[in-house]
């Protein structure tokens, strides 16, 4: 290809270089005055979690754009929101005396709250687009059962022989959660596919924990290795993948979006000391410490992003930050800020140079003809 033709092609391609971008993030403290934790974010950017209110306690909270709204509680001891779907339907729990939890759903459009169960302790942890809710109910004898609420219908799911809890449900109705054996000492990641219940398997150790499932059927949580350490884990059909952690340390995955991006945390020692926790993103085989996107002022003030609990399909992430100088805990959001890759800048400059060279030759020929 002649230089003129090649440069012209490069110059034309400059128009499309914006597509070659890397993903970066902008940090925002959601609870600068009250403290709290953010648990989930939908594709509209609505965030739910809880705020700490002095003299009142913990209350379920909705953050939307630049505003925060208390969702209220059905009980006198506060509440917490755990999940939100694309329609703004939110689920979590209200707290009653003696630490009894009642699964609660909030309609953010009308501002109303409803109890999902009566007469038993319960907790709601996930909701899909159709409004199906996954969680658990607890009987008076302390036994827990994985539970699905759909409209006015309540379904109790069979387990692998012990107590159970559902933690995730996708838009196809696939449910994931856990079965607890030996008095809760041993946990097994469990999946309910509408036809039956089965164990997901481990990375070679005794236990496993499933927390979320996306619409592709991919499940995330944690699993033990033979050495007993817990590792952030992805289940895809019969394949079990250790997502990785620094060195031989461990981690936990909490959420996965429909682009298969996974968030959770990793830790830096086998004692799982909270001072070593780092909110983490696993994306396309890369493991990214989200503290890389924390601004310098927040770092110097003592803040560390310790947990990433939710991620939407746009890549926005929410979770909890801890200030180890003040012991404060705040909800945070990392919003996506696309920036060009370094190679994009090089290509852009080279393309512009070629464009200038082509135009320069044209101008030289015009002047030569005039002469």
C-alpha positions, 0 to 999 in steps of 0.5 A: 500500500502506498504511503499516501493511501495508507495515511489517508486510511489512518486519517479516516480511522481517527474518526473511530478511535473513540471506540478503543477505550479502557474502563476507569471509575469515578469515586463518590461517597454516598453517605458523607454525613451519616455512614452506611453501606450500598448493596445493589445498583440497577441499570437505571443507576438506582442504588439501595442499601442502608444508612446509619442515623444517629439515635435512630439506627440502621434504615433502608435507603435508596440513592437516585441521581443526587438524592437519598431517600429513607425507605422506612421500616415495618418494625421499630428497630430499623431496616436494610435493603439488599437488592433492587430490580429494573422496575425499582422494586426493592427487597430486604428486611425490617428489624423487630425486637430480639433481632427478629428479621422480617422480609420486606419489599418496598415499591419505590414508585409509591413509597410503600412497604410490605411484609413478605412473610408473617409469623416467622422470621424471614429475610429477602436477598434478591429480586429479578425483573419479574418481581420474584424474590429469593430469601429464606424463612426461619421456623421457631426451632431455628431451622431455615428454609430457602424461600421464593416469593412470587406475587401472593405465592410462597414456595419453600425449596428443598435442600441437600438435607440441612438448613437452606437459604436462597441468595440469588435469582435470575430472570429465567427463574434459576435460583442459587443459595446455600445448604447448611449442614452440621449445625451450620458449620459446613456450607454447600453452594446450591442451585435450584433449576426448577426441576430439582436441587443440586450442589455446585461443587468446590475447588477441592475443599469442603465448603462452598458459598453461592451468592448471585447468578446472572441471566447467562446462568453463571454463578459466583460466590466462594469455595474452599481449596484443599488448604482450607482457604476461601477463594472467589469462585465462578461456576459456569455449567460444570466448570469451576473457576478460581477467580484469583486473589493476591498470592495464596490469599483468599476472597469472596465474590458477591455479584455478577452482571450480564457482561460477566463482570464480577465484584467482591473482595480479596484479602491479604492474609489467612486471618481475613483481617479487615485491614487487608480487605480490598474491594475487587473487580474481576473482568475478562481474566483481570483482577483489579483492586478498586482502590486504584480508583480512589482519589488521593484526598480520600486515601490520605484521609484514611479511606479504603474500599473494602467491599464491592457488593453490586455491579450493574450492566453498565459497569457501575459498582457499589459497596462499602468503604472503611476509614481505619483512622476513624472506624467510620463505614460509608457507602460508595459508588464507582461510576464508569468513566471511559478514557482512551487507552495509551495506544489510542493516543499514539494512533490518534497522533500518528493519524493526525500527522499523516493527515497533515502530511497528505494536506501538505503535499496537496498544498505543495502541488497547488503552489507548484502549478501556480508557479 
